[in-house]
Amino acid sequence: MLTLKVKDMSCGHCVATVTKTVKGLDPAAEVGTDLTARTVQVESSVDAAAIVAALDDAGYPSVRI
Ligand SMILES: [Cu+2]
C-alpha cells in the first residue's frame, strides 16, 4: 500500500483527476482518496516512483507518507 500526500488536491475535480491518472497507469489499481486529509492510497503493482511521476505530470506533486 502506497500512501501519498497530495497537497494540491483541493476539490472533487482534483480527486477525479488524481484517480484517473493512477488508473491510467494501472487500470487494476485500487485508489482511495481522502479530500480532507489530501491523501491518496494506492494498491497497485506499478512502481511507486512511476505513480509519483505520473501525478507530477498531471499537475499534482505528491510525497510519500
Ligand atoms: Cu480541484
N, CA, C, O and the ligand as a Tripos MOL2 file, in Angstrom:
@<TRIPOS>MOLECULE
protein
  261   259    66     0     0
PROTEIN
NO_CHARGES

@<TRIPOS>ATOM
      1 N           0.8530   -1.2130    0.0000 N.3       1 MET1
      2 CA          0.0000    0.0000    0.0000 C.3       1 MET1
      3 C           0.8700    1.2370    0.0000 C.2       1 MET1
      4 O           1.7580    1.4020    0.8370 O.2       1 MET1
      5 N           0.5930    2.1010   -0.9580 N.am      2 LEU2
      6 CA          1.3120    3.3670   -1.0800 C.3       2 LEU2
      7 C           0.3950    4.4820   -0.5880 C.2       2 LEU2
      8 O          -0.7500    4.5840   -1.0290 O.2       2 LEU2
      9 N           0.8860    5.3090    0.3150 N.am      3 THR3
     10 CA          0.1000    6.4640    0.7580 C.3       3 THR3
     11 C           0.8450    7.7280    0.3650 C.2       3 THR3
     12 O           2.0260    7.8980    0.6680 O.2       3 THR3
     13 N           0.1330    8.6020   -0.3090 N.am      4 LEU4
     14 CA          0.7210    9.8470   -0.8070 C.3       4 LEU4
     15 C          -0.0260   11.0440   -0.2330 C.2       4 LEU4
     16 O          -1.2490   11.0230   -0.0940 O.2       4 LEU4
     17 N           0.7170   12.0700    0.0920 N.am      5 LYS5
     18 CA          0.1270   13.3590    0.4310 C.3       5 LYS5
     19 C           0.1400   14.1790   -0.8500 C.2       5 LYS5
     20 O           1.1920   14.4040   -1.4480 O.2       5 LYS5
     21 N          -1.0460   14.6240   -1.2640 N.am      6 VAL6
     22 CA         -1.1670   15.4230   -2.4930 C.3       6 VAL6
     23 C          -1.7260   16.7760   -2.0870 C.2       6 VAL6
     24 O          -2.9380   16.9510   -1.9680 O.2       6 VAL6
     25 N          -0.8250   17.7360   -1.8760 N.am      7 LYS7
     26 CA         -1.2310   18.9690   -1.1980 C.3       7 LYS7
     27 C          -2.1770   19.8210   -2.0450 C.2       7 LYS7
     28 O          -2.9480   20.6140   -1.5050 O.2       7 LYS7
     29 N          -2.1220   19.6610   -3.3750 N.am      8 ASP8
     30 CA         -2.9700   20.4850   -4.2420 C.3       8 ASP8
     31 C          -4.3030   19.8210   -4.5890 C.2       8 ASP8
     32 O          -5.0510   20.3260   -5.4260 O.2       8 ASP8
     33 N          -4.5970   18.7050   -3.9540 N.am      9 MET9
     34 CA         -5.8690   18.0200   -4.2250 C.3       9 MET9
     35 C          -6.9570   18.6810   -3.3620 C.2       9 MET9
     36 O          -7.1670   18.3070   -2.2080 O.2       9 MET9
     37 N          -7.6340   19.6620   -3.9470 N.am     10 SER10
     38 CA         -8.4780   20.5360   -3.1360 C.3      10 SER10
     39 C          -9.9700   20.4150   -3.4050 C.2      10 SER10
     40 O         -10.7600   21.0460   -2.7020 O.2      10 SER10
     41 N         -10.3830   19.6430   -4.3800 N.am     11 CYS11
     42 CA        -11.8210   19.5190   -4.6490 C.3      11 CYS11
     43 C         -12.1010   18.1990   -5.3530 C.2      11 CYS11
     44 O         -11.1910   17.4280   -5.6570 O.2      11 CYS11
     45 N         -13.3560   17.9640   -5.5990 N.am     12 GLY12
     46 CA        -13.7540   16.7050   -6.2300 C.3      12 GLY12
     47 C         -13.1700   16.5280   -7.6170 C.2      12 GLY12
     48 O         -12.9050   15.4070   -8.0490 O.2      12 GLY12
     49 N         -12.9720   17.6320   -8.3120 N.am     13 HIS13
     50 CA        -12.3740   17.5340   -9.6400 C.3      13 HIS13
     51 C         -10.9420   17.0250   -9.5480 C.2      13 HIS13
     52 O         -10.5080   16.1980  -10.3490 O.2      13 HIS13
     53 N         -10.2190   17.5320   -8.5600 N.am     14 CYS14
     54 CA         -8.8470   17.0660   -8.3350 C.3      14 CYS14
     55 C          -8.8390   15.5650   -8.0130 C.2      14 CYS14
     56 O          -8.0160   14.8120   -8.5340 O.2      14 CYS14
     57 N          -9.7530   15.1530   -7.1620 N.am     15 VAL15
     58 CA         -9.8390   13.7380   -6.8000 C.3      15 VAL15
     59 C         -10.0410   12.8920   -8.0600 C.2      15 VAL15
     60 O          -9.4100   11.8490   -8.2330 O.2      15 VAL15
     61 N         -10.9290   13.3630   -8.9290 N.am     16 ALA16
     62 CA        -11.2020   12.6200  -10.1620 C.3      16 ALA16
     63 C          -9.9660   12.5510  -11.0410 C.2      16 ALA16
     64 O          -9.6690   11.5090  -11.6260 O.2      16 ALA16
     65 N          -9.2430   13.6700  -11.1340 N.am     17 THR17
     66 CA         -8.0500   13.6950  -11.9840 C.3      17 THR17
     67 C          -6.9650   12.7840  -11.4250 C.2      17 THR17
     68 O          -6.3280   12.0350  -12.1650 O.2      17 THR17
     69 N          -6.7610   12.8550  -10.1120 N.am     18 VAL18
     70 CA         -5.7470   12.0100   -9.4780 C.3      18 VAL18
     71 C          -6.0980   10.5300   -9.6620 C.2      18 VAL18
     72 O          -5.2390    9.7160   -9.9990 O.2      18 VAL18
     73 N          -7.3610   10.1980   -9.4390 N.am     19 THR19
     74 CA         -7.7880    8.8020   -9.5880 C.3      19 THR19
     75 C          -7.5990    8.3380  -11.0260 C.2      19 THR19
     76 O          -7.0980    7.2410  -11.2720 O.2      19 THR19
     77 N          -8.0000    9.1770  -11.9670 N.am     20 LYS20
     78 CA         -7.8870    8.8250  -13.3840 C.3      20 LYS20
     79 C          -6.4240    8.6530  -13.7840 C.2      20 LYS20
     80 O          -6.0900    7.7730  -14.5780 O.2      20 LYS20
     81 N          -5.5630    9.4900  -13.2350 N.am     21 THR21
     82 CA         -4.1350    9.4150  -13.5640 C.3      21 THR21
     83 C          -3.5440    8.0850  -13.1070 C.2      21 THR21
     84 O          -2.8090    7.4350  -13.8500 O.2      21 THR21
     85 N          -3.8700    7.6900  -11.8840 N.am     22 VAL22
     86 CA         -3.3420    6.4230  -11.3720 C.3      22 VAL22
     87 C          -3.9140    5.2460  -12.1730 C.2      22 VAL22
     88 O          -3.1920    4.3100  -12.5160 O.2      22 VAL22
     89 N          -5.1920    5.3060  -12.4600 N.am     23 LYS23
     90 CA         -5.8170    4.2110  -13.2000 C.3      23 LYS23
     91 C          -5.3620    4.1830  -14.6560 C.2      23 LYS23
     92 O          -5.4570    3.1540  -15.3250 O.2      23 LYS23
     93 N          -4.8690    5.3190  -15.1400 N.am     24 GLY24
     94 CA         -4.2910    5.3510  -16.4810 C.3      24 GLY24
     95 C          -3.0020    4.5410  -16.5510 C.2      24 GLY24
     96 O          -2.6740    3.9550  -17.5830 O.2      24 GLY24
     97 N          -2.2800    4.5210  -15.4340 N.am     25 LEU25
     98 CA         -1.0520    3.7200  -15.3560 C.3      25 LEU25
     99 C          -1.3810    2.2590  -15.1230 C.2      25 LEU25
    100 O          -0.7560    1.3660  -15.6970 O.2      25 LEU25
    101 N          -2.3650    2.0280  -14.2780 N.am     26 ASP26
    102 CA         -2.7270    0.6660  -13.8760 C.3      26 ASP26
    103 C          -4.2430    0.5810  -13.7000 C.2      26 ASP26
    104 O          -4.7750    0.9330  -12.6480 O.2      26 ASP26
    105 N          -4.9330    0.1090  -14.7420 N.am     27 PRO27
    106 CA         -6.3950    0.0430  -14.6620 C.3      27 PRO27
    107 C          -6.8850   -0.8170  -13.5040 C.2      27 PRO27
    108 O          -8.0220   -0.6670  -13.0570 O.2      27 PRO27
    109 N          -6.0370   -1.7150  -13.0170 N.am     28 ALA28
    110 CA         -6.4400   -2.5950  -11.9200 C.3      28 ALA28
    111 C          -6.1430   -1.9960  -10.5490 C.2      28 ALA28
    112 O          -6.4390   -2.6080   -9.5230 O.2      28 ALA28
    113 N          -5.5640   -0.8100  -10.5340 N.am     29 ALA29
    114 CA         -5.1990   -0.1950   -9.2510 C.3      29 ALA29
    115 C          -6.4290    0.0890   -8.4090 C.2      29 ALA29
    116 O          -7.4910    0.4370   -8.9270 O.2      29 ALA29
    117 N          -6.2660   -0.0670   -7.0910 N.am     30 GLU30
    118 CA         -7.3030    0.3810   -6.1630 C.3      30 GLU30
    119 C          -6.8560    1.7180   -5.6000 C.2      30 GLU30
    120 O          -5.7680    1.8290   -5.0360 O.2      30 GLU30
    121 N          -7.6900    2.7250   -5.7530 N.am     31 VAL31
    122 CA         -7.3380    4.0800   -5.3640 C.3      31 VAL31
    123 C          -8.3520    4.5810   -4.3440 C.2      31 VAL31
    124 O          -9.5560    4.5980   -4.5980 O.2      31 VAL31
    125 N          -7.8440    4.9850   -3.1920 N.am     32 GLY32
    126 CA         -8.7000    5.5800   -2.1690 C.3      32 GLY32
    127 C          -8.2230    6.9900   -1.8910 C.2      32 GLY32
    128 O          -7.0240    7.2210   -1.7350 O.2      32 GLY32
    129 N          -9.1480    7.9340   -1.8290 N.am     33 THR33
    130 CA         -8.7430    9.3160   -1.5990 C.3      33 THR33
    131 C          -9.4410    9.8650   -0.3560 C.2      33 THR33
    132 O         -10.5680    9.4950   -0.0300 O.2      33 THR33
    133 N          -8.7390   10.7470    0.3130 N.am     34 ASP34
    134 CA         -9.2990   11.4770    1.4500 C.3      34 ASP34
    135 C          -9.0690   12.9600    1.1720 C.2      34 ASP34
    136 O          -7.9680   13.4830    1.3430 O.2      34 ASP34
    137 N         -10.1330   13.6140    0.7420 N.am     35 LEU35
    138 CA        -10.0100   15.0130    0.3320 C.3      35 LEU35
    139 C          -9.6530   15.9140    1.5100 C.2      35 LEU35
    140 O          -8.8880   16.8660    1.3540 O.2      35 LEU35
    141 N         -10.1980   15.6210    2.6780 N.am     36 THR36
    142 CA         -9.9230   16.4540    3.8530 C.3      36 THR36
    143 C          -8.4550   16.3730    4.2480 C.2      36 THR36
    144 O          -7.8230   17.3900    4.5350 O.2      36 THR36
    145 N          -7.9240   15.1690    4.2590 N.am     37 ALA37
    146 CA         -6.5210   14.9750    4.6350 C.3      37 ALA37
    147 C          -5.5740   15.1950    3.4520 C.2      37 ALA37
    148 O          -4.3600   15.3040    3.6190 O.2      37 ALA37
    149 N          -6.1630   15.2560    2.2540 N.am     38 ARG38
    150 CA         -5.3890   15.3770    0.9980 C.3      38 ARG38
    151 C          -4.4070   14.2230    0.8380 C.2      38 ARG38
    152 O          -3.2420   14.4090    0.4850 O.2      38 ARG38
    153 N          -4.9100   13.0470    1.1050 N.am     39 THR39
    154 CA         -4.0870   11.8620    0.9230 C.3      39 THR39
    155 C          -4.7240   10.9200   -0.0920 C.2      39 THR39
    156 O          -5.9350   10.9180   -0.3130 O.2      39 THR39
    157 N          -3.8580   10.1270   -0.6930 N.am     40 VAL40
    158 CA         -4.2770    9.1290   -1.6700 C.3      40 VAL40
    159 C          -3.6140    7.8120   -1.3010 C.2      40 VAL40
    160 O          -2.4060    7.7510   -1.0750 O.2      40 VAL40
    161 N          -4.4160    6.7660   -1.2420 N.am     41 GLN41
    162 CA         -3.8700    5.4390   -1.0040 C.3      41 GLN41
    163 C          -4.0160    4.6260   -2.2790 C.2      41 GLN41
    164 O          -5.0800    4.5870   -2.8960 O.2      41 GLN41
    165 N          -2.9300    3.9820   -2.6540 N.am     42 VAL42
    166 CA         -2.9230    3.2290   -3.9080 C.3      42 VAL42
    167 C          -2.4430    1.8090   -3.6430 C.2      42 VAL42
    168 O          -1.4050    1.5820   -3.0210 O.2      42 VAL42
    169 N          -3.2270    0.8750   -4.1310 N.am     43 GLU43
    170 CA         -2.8230   -0.5330   -4.1240 C.3      43 GLU43
    171 C          -2.6230   -0.8990   -5.5860 C.2      43 GLU43
    172 O          -3.5780   -0.9810   -6.3580 O.2      43 GLU43
    173 N          -1.3490   -1.1200   -5.9550 N.am     44 SER44
    174 CA         -1.0510   -1.3360   -7.3720 C.3      44 SER44
    175 C           0.2600   -2.0850   -7.4960 C.2      44 SER44
    176 O           1.1190   -2.0160   -6.6170 O.2      44 SER44
    177 N           0.4010   -2.8020   -8.6010 N.am     45 SER45
    178 CA          1.6600   -3.4810   -8.8750 C.3      45 SER45
    179 C           2.6610   -2.5400   -9.5420 C.2      45 SER45
    180 O           3.8290   -2.8880   -9.7210 O.2      45 SER45
    181 N           2.1930   -1.3400   -9.9100 N.am     46 VAL46
    182 CA          3.0740   -0.3680  -10.5590 C.3      46 VAL46
    183 C           3.9850    0.2720   -9.5110 C.2      46 VAL46
    184 O           3.5770    0.5110   -8.3740 O.2      46 VAL46
    185 N           5.2190    0.5420   -9.9140 N.am     47 ASP47
    186 CA          6.2120    1.1390   -9.0470 C.3      47 ASP47
    187 C           5.7440    2.4870   -8.4890 C.2      47 ASP47
    188 O           5.1820    3.3090   -9.2120 O.2      47 ASP47
    189 N           5.9860    2.6960   -7.1970 N.am     48 ALA48
    190 CA          5.5770    3.9510   -6.5620 C.3      48 ALA48
    191 C           6.1710    5.1650   -7.2730 C.2      48 ALA48
    192 O           5.4990    6.1860   -7.4240 O.2      48 ALA48
    193 N           7.4220    5.0600   -7.7080 N.am     49 ALA49
    194 CA          8.0670    6.2020   -8.3660 C.3      49 ALA49
    195 C           7.3460    6.5680   -9.6660 C.2      49 ALA49
    196 O           7.2610    7.7430  -10.0200 O.2      49 ALA49
    197 N           6.8300    5.5680  -10.3700 N.am     50 ALA50
    198 CA          6.1000    5.8190  -11.6210 C.3      50 ALA50
    199 C           4.7740    6.5120  -11.3310 C.2      50 ALA50
    200 O           4.3370    7.3740  -12.0920 O.2      50 ALA50
    201 N           4.1440    6.1340  -10.2360 N.am     51 ILE51
    202 CA          2.8800    6.7660   -9.8630 C.3      51 ILE51
    203 C           3.1280    8.2290   -9.4830 C.2      51 ILE51
    204 O           2.3870    9.1190   -9.8990 O.2      51 ILE51
    205 N           4.1700    8.4660   -8.6950 N.am     52 VAL52
    206 CA          4.5030    9.8360   -8.3010 C.3      52 VAL52
    207 C           4.8370   10.6800   -9.5330 C.2      52 VAL52
    208 O           4.4330   11.8390   -9.6220 O.2      52 VAL52
    209 N           5.5710   10.0970  -10.4780 N.am     53 ALA53
    210 CA          5.9490   10.8280  -11.6970 C.3      53 ALA53
    211 C           4.7140   11.1710  -12.5280 C.2      53 ALA53
    212 O           4.6150   12.2740  -13.0660 O.2      53 ALA53
    213 N           3.7790   10.2380  -12.6340 N.am     54 ALA54
    214 CA          2.5620   10.4840  -13.4130 C.3      54 ALA54
    215 C           1.7280   11.5820  -12.7630 C.2      54 ALA54
    216 O           1.1480   12.4190  -13.4550 O.2      54 ALA54
    217 N           1.6670   11.5780  -11.4280 N.am     55 LEU55
    218 CA          0.9190   12.6340  -10.7370 C.3      55 LEU55
    219 C           1.6040   13.9850  -10.9160 C.2      55 LEU55
    220 O           0.9340   15.0070  -11.0570 O.2      55 LEU55
    221 N           2.9210   13.9920  -10.9100 N.am     56 ASP56
    222 CA          3.6680   15.2340  -11.2020 C.3      56 ASP56
    223 C           3.2490   15.7740  -12.5520 C.2      56 ASP56
    224 O           2.9310   16.9560  -12.6910 O.2      56 ASP56
    225 N           3.2500   14.8910  -13.5560 N.am     57 ASP57
    226 CA          2.9070   15.3040  -14.9290 C.3      57 ASP57
    227 C           1.4810   15.8340  -15.0020 C.2      57 ASP57
    228 O           1.1830   16.7180  -15.8050 O.2      57 ASP57
    229 N           0.6070   15.2980  -14.1680 N.am     58 ALA58
    230 CA         -0.7960   15.7220  -14.1720 C.3      58 ALA58
    231 C          -1.0000   17.0140  -13.3810 C.2      58 ALA58
    232 O          -2.1060   17.5530  -13.3390 O.2      58 ALA58
    233 N           0.0730   17.5080  -12.7520 N.am     59 GLY59
    234 CA         -0.0300   18.7590  -12.0050 C.3      59 GLY59
    235 C          -0.3130   18.5800  -10.5350 C.2      59 GLY59
    236 O          -0.6980   19.5240   -9.8440 O.2      59 GLY59
    237 N          -0.1190   17.3460  -10.0500 N.am     60 TYR60
    238 CA         -0.3620   17.0640   -8.6320 C.3      60 TYR60
    239 C           0.8680   16.4570   -7.9880 C.2      60 TYR60
    240 O           0.9480   15.2410   -7.8180 O.2      60 TYR60
    241 N           1.8330   17.3010   -7.6250 N.am     61 PRO61
    242 CA          3.0110   16.7870   -6.9470 C.3      61 PRO61
    243 C           2.6230   16.1260   -5.6270 C.2      61 PRO61
    244 O           1.7200   16.5850   -4.9290 O.2      61 PRO61
    245 N           3.3200   15.0470   -5.3030 N.am     62 SER62
    246 CA          2.9510   14.2940   -4.1080 C.3      62 SER62
    247 C           4.2120   13.8190   -3.3940 C.2      62 SER62
    248 O           5.2910   13.7230   -3.9780 O.2      62 SER62
    249 N           4.0350   13.5290   -2.1190 N.am     63 VAL63
    250 CA          5.1240   12.9530   -1.3450 C.3      63 VAL63
    251 C           4.5900   11.7230   -0.6230 C.2      63 VAL63
    252 O           3.4370   11.6730   -0.1940 O.2      63 VAL63
    253 N           5.4750   10.7300   -0.5050 N.am     64 ARG64
    254 CA          5.0930    9.5140    0.2250 C.3      64 ARG64
    255 C           5.0370    9.8070    1.7090 C.2      64 ARG64
    256 O           5.9070   10.4880    2.2530 O.2      64 ARG64
    257 N           4.0210    9.2970    2.3530 N.am     65 ILE65
    258 CA          3.9370    9.4540    3.8160 C.3      65 ILE65
    259 C           3.7240    8.0970    4.4460 C.2      65 ILE65
    260 O           3.6250    7.9930    5.6690 O.2      65 ILE65
    261 CU         -9.8210   20.5190   -7.5370 Cu       66 CU66
@<TRIPOS>BOND
     1     1     2 1
     2     2     3 1
     3     3     4 2
     4     3     5 am
     5     5     6 1
     6     6     7 1
     7     7     8 2
     8     7     9 am
     9     9    10 1
    10    10    11 1
    11    11    12 2
    12    11    13 am
    13    13    14 1
    14    14    15 1
    15    15    16 2
    16    15    17 am
    17    17    18 1
    18    18    19 1
    19    19    20 2
    20    19    21 am
    21    21    22 1
    22    22    23 1
    23    23    24 2
    24    23    25 am
    25    25    26 1
    26    26    27 1
    27    27    28 2
    28    27    29 am
    29    29    30 1
    30    30    31 1
    31    31    32 2
    32    31    33 am
    33    33    34 1
    34    34    35 1
    35    35    36 2
    36    35    37 am
    37    37    38 1
    38    38    39 1
    39    39    40 2
    40    39    41 am
    41    41    42 1
    42    42    43 1
    43    43    44 2
    44    43    45 am
    45    45    46 1
    46    46    47 1
    47    47    48 2
    48    47    49 am
    49    49    50 1
    50    50    51 1
    51    51    52 2
    52    51    53 am
    53    53    54 1
    54    54    55 1
    55    55    56 2
    56    55    57 am
    57    57    58 1
    58    58    59 1
    59    59    60 2
    60    59    61 am
    61    61    62 1
    62    62    63 1
    63    63    64 2
    64    63    65 am
    65    65    66 1
    66    66    67 1
    67    67    68 2
    68    67    69 am
    69    69    70 1
    70    70    71 1
    71    71    72 2
    72    71    73 am
    73    73    74 1
    74    74    75 1
    75    75    76 2
    76    75    77 am
    77    77    78 1
    78    78    79 1
    79    79    80 2
    80    79    81 am
    81    81    82 1
    82    82    83 1
    83    83    84 2
    84    83    85 am
    85    85    86 1
    86    86    87 1
    87    87    88 2
    88    87    89 am
    89    89    90 1
    90    90    91 1
    91    91    92 2
    92    91    93 am
    93    93    94 1
    94    94    95 1
    95    95    96 2
    96    95    97 am
    97    97    98 1
    98    98    99 1
    99    99   100 2
   100    99   101 am
   101   101   102 1
   102   102   103 1
   103   103   104 2
   104   103   105 am
   105   105   106 1
   106   106   107 1
   107   107   108 2
   108   107   109 am
   109   109   110 1
   110   110   111 1
   111   111   112 2
   112   111   113 am
   113   113   114 1
   114   114   115 1
   115   115   116 2
   116   115   117 am
   117   117   118 1
   118   118   119 1
   119   119   120 2
   120   119   121 am
   121   121   122 1
   122   122   123 1
   123   123   124 2
   124   123   125 am
   125   125   126 1
   126   126   127 1
   127   127   128 2
   128   127   129 am
   129   129   130 1
   130   130   131 1
   131   131   132 2
   132   131   133 am
   133   133   134 1
   134   134   135 1
   135   135   136 2
   136   135   137 am
   137   137   138 1
   138   138   139 1
   139   139   140 2
   140   139   141 am
   141   141   142 1
   142   142   143 1
   143   143   144 2
   144   143   145 am
   145   145   146 1
   146   146   147 1
   147   147   148 2
   148   147   149 am
   149   149   150 1
   150   150   151 1
   151   151   152 2
   152   151   153 am
   153   153   154 1
   154   154   155 1
   155   155   156 2
   156   155   157 am
   157   157   158 1
   158   158   159 1
   159   159   160 2
   160   159   161 am
   161   161   162 1
   162   162   163 1
   163   163   164 2
   164   163   165 am
   165   165   166 1
   166   166   167 1
   167   167   168 2
   168   167   169 am
   169   169   170 1
   170   170   171 1
   171   171   172 2
   172   171   173 am
   173   173   174 1
   174   174   175 1
   175   175   176 2
   176   175   177 am
   177   177   178 1
   178   178   179 1
   179   179   180 2
   180   179   181 am
   181   181   182 1
   182   182   183 1
   183   183   184 2
   184   183   185 am
   185   185   186 1
   186   186   187 1
   187   187   188 2
   188   187   189 am
   189   189   190 1
   190   190   191 1
   191   191   192 2
   192   191   193 am
   193   193   194 1
   194   194   195 1
   195   195   196 2
   196   195   197 am
   197   197   198 1
   198   198   199 1
   199   199   200 2
   200   199   201 am
   201   201   202 1
   202   202   203 1
   203   203   204 2
   204   203   205 am
   205   205   206 1
   206   206   207 1
   207   207   208 2
   208   207   209 am
   209   209   210 1
   210   210   211 1
   211   211   212 2
   212   211   213 am
   213   213   214 1
   214   214   215 1
   215   215   216 2
   216   215   217 am
   217   217   218 1
   218   218   219 1
   219   219   220 2
   220   219   221 am
   221   221   222 1
   222   222   223 1
   223   223   224 2
   224   223   225 am
   225   225   226 1
   226   226   227 1
   227   227   228 2
   228   227   229 am
   229   229   230 1
   230   230   231 1
   231   231   232 2
   232   231   233 am
   233   233   234 1
   234   234   235 1
   235   235   236 2
   236   235   237 am
   237   237   238 1
   238   238   239 1
   239   239   240 2
   240   239   241 am
   241   241   242 1
   242   242   243 1
   243   243   244 2
   244   243   245 am
   245   245   246 1
   246   246   247 1
   247   247   248 2
   248   247   249 am
   249   249   250 1
   250   250   251 1
   251   251   252 2
   252   251   253 am
   253   253   254 1
   254   254   255 1
   255   255   256 2
   256   255   257 am
   257   257   258 1
   258   258   259 1
   259   259   260 2
@<TRIPOS>SUBSTRUCTURE
     1 MET1         2 RESIDUE 1 A MET
     2 LEU2         6 RESIDUE 1 A LEU
     3 THR3        10 RESIDUE 1 A THR
     4 LEU4        14 RESIDUE 1 A LEU
     5 LYS5        18 RESIDUE 1 A LYS
     6 VAL6        22 RESIDUE 1 A VAL
     7 LYS7        26 RESIDUE 1 A LYS
     8 ASP8        30 RESIDUE 1 A ASP
     9 MET9        34 RESIDUE 1 A MET
    10 SER10       38 RESIDUE 1 A SER
    11 CYS11       42 RESIDUE 1 A CYS
    12 GLY12       46 RESIDUE 1 A GLY
    13 HIS13       50 RESIDUE 1 A HIS
    14 CYS14       54 RESIDUE 1 A CYS
    15 VAL15       58 RESIDUE 1 A VAL
    16 ALA16       62 RESIDUE 1 A ALA
    17 THR17       66 RESIDUE 1 A THR
    18 VAL18       70 RESIDUE 1 A VAL
    19 THR19       74 RESIDUE 1 A THR
    20 LYS20       78 RESIDUE 1 A LYS
    21 THR21       82 RESIDUE 1 A THR
    22 VAL22       86 RESIDUE 1 A VAL
    23 LYS23       90 RESIDUE 1 A LYS
    24 GLY24       94 RESIDUE 1 A GLY
    25 LEU25       98 RESIDUE 1 A LEU
    26 ASP26      102 RESIDUE 1 A ASP
    27 PRO27      106 RESIDUE 1 A PRO
    28 ALA28      110 RESIDUE 1 A ALA
    29 ALA29      114 RESIDUE 1 A ALA
    30 GLU30      118 RESIDUE 1 A GLU
    31 VAL31      122 RESIDUE 1 A VAL
    32 GLY32      126 RESIDUE 1 A GLY
    33 THR33      130 RESIDUE 1 A THR
    34 ASP34      134 RESIDUE 1 A ASP
    35 LEU35      138 RESIDUE 1 A LEU
    36 THR36      142 RESIDUE 1 A THR
    37 ALA37      146 RESIDUE 1 A ALA
    38 ARG38      150 RESIDUE 1 A ARG
    39 THR39      154 RESIDUE 1 A THR
    40 VAL40      158 RESIDUE 1 A VAL
    41 GLN41      162 RESIDUE 1 A GLN
    42 VAL42      166 RESIDUE 1 A VAL
    43 GLU43      170 RESIDUE 1 A GLU
    44 SER44      174 RESIDUE 1 A SER
    45 SER45      178 RESIDUE 1 A SER
    46 VAL46      182 RESIDUE 1 A VAL
    47 ASP47      186 RESIDUE 1 A ASP
    48 ALA48      190 RESIDUE 1 A ALA
    49 ALA49      194 RESIDUE 1 A ALA
    50 ALA50      198 RESIDUE 1 A ALA
    51 ILE51      202 RESIDUE 1 A ILE
    52 VAL52      206 RESIDUE 1 A VAL
    53 ALA53      210 RESIDUE 1 A ALA
    54 ALA54      214 RESIDUE 1 A ALA
    55 LEU55      218 RESIDUE 1 A LEU
    56 ASP56      222 RESIDUE 1 A ASP
    57 ASP57      226 RESIDUE 1 A ASP
    58 ALA58      230 RESIDUE 1 A ALA
    59 GLY59      234 RESIDUE 1 A GLY
    60 TYR60      238 RESIDUE 1 A TYR
    61 PRO61      242 RESIDUE 1 A PRO
    62 SER62      246 RESIDUE 1 A SER
    63 VAL63      250 RESIDUE 1 A VAL
    64 ARG64      254 RESIDUE 1 A ARG
    65 ILE65      258 RESIDUE 1 A ILE
    66 CU66       261 GROUP 0 **** ****
